[in-house]
Amino acid sequence: MEIQLISFGKISEFMESQKMEIPDMSNTDELKTYLEQCFPKLVGMKYKLALNKNMVQTSQELKNNDTIAIMPPFSGG
């Protein structure tokens, strides 16, 4: 399965925007665990995932060619 990764803020310092080939995963919870294994700096960081431009509140199903944004906490102003 291939996904597009987009990272923001401090996360983009160690994770560049890229396409990533991942093992077959059924949902975003599995993906989060996998990403923390690939990028250990994510462990212990607060961050949110967005799947195809929609914030992930609960685990969502993944499909080939989905776009995942990985975002640190942010505030408006």
Secondary structure, 3 states (H helix, E strand, C coil): CEEEEEECHHHHHCCCCEEEECCCCCEHHHHHHHHHHHCHHHCCCCCEEEECCEECCCCCECCCCCEEEEECCCCCC
